[in-house]
Structures are given as C-alpha cells and as structure tokens.
C-alpha cells in the first residue's frame, strides 16, 4: 500500500491477511524449512566465535555433535552469500559488514540449523 489509503481485499479472496514481523534471532524469510523439516538453533551443536567477526568465523562442534554436510551464509535479504561444505574456519574477507545467518544442513536429516552472527570490520 504505497498510496497511504487502505484498500479492502476483493471478496473472492477467502481467508485473512496475516502480517508476521520478524524480531531477534528469527530466520530471514527464505530460510524457512519445508513442512517436514525441523529448524533448530545451531548453538545446540556448535559454538560460533568470535561474534561479531571481522575476517574469520570459527565453528567448534560440541562433543557428540555430528558435522553437517552443507553450510551457507545468508544475509538479511535472504540472499546466499557463501555456500560450501562444513569447515571449522570460514573466511569472511569477501563479505561486507552486516547481520548474517549461518545455515547448516545434514544430508540425510530433516533438521536445519540456524545461527545469527555479525560481520564488522574495523
């Protein structure tokens, strides 16, 4: 609604308009999991440090945690800025300052892990 006036939906559209604001550690819109997938905090399987990070982001798996197969860094617009296999050290030199989400997946699992972090280069 760019005109500043409220416009009613046509009666042919059944249901209700719902607005869901995103606050805090919630994921950006395109990182939502399919209905059969469970979203968990990456903090449950690893430690991410330093946060904020400037050039390198370290990922240390917690004891007993299985390493994920896929790793992605997603910006707040939902764009994938880095995608790779799991590594304990990520080079952030090509990533601009901002807020990002680390997304981890296990190949044969229905679990998606997310963790928010900040890139700040002095």
Order of alpha helices (4+ residues) and beta strands (2+ residues): beta-beta-beta-beta-beta-beta-beta-beta
